[in-house]
Amino acid sequence: MAPAEPDAATLSKRPGVDTKGEVKTQLARMEALVRDLLDYAKPWRIEKAEIDLAAAIA
């Protein structure tokens, strides 16, 4: 199991941590995940094509 991400209060107390930059980074990660899920959920496009059944089975 992955370690828990620090909360906003913890991030703001750590020296050298750019909270605004961290939020932007995490938002970009979430945006990519949502985009991937939406692409995965798109209906398939099925196209008819003639094939050589004997060659496909062999």
Contacts in CASP RR format, 6 or more apart in sequence:
PFRMAT RR
TARGET T0000
AUTHOR 0000-0000-0000
METHOD contacts of the structure
MODEL  1
MAPAEPDAATLSKRPGVDTKGEVKTQLARMEALVRDLLDYAKPWRIEKAE
IDLAAAIA
5 26 0 8 1.000
6 14 0 8 1.000
8 19 0 8 1.000
11 17 0 8 1.000
11 19 0 8 1.000
11 22 0 8 1.000
12 19 0 8 1.000
END
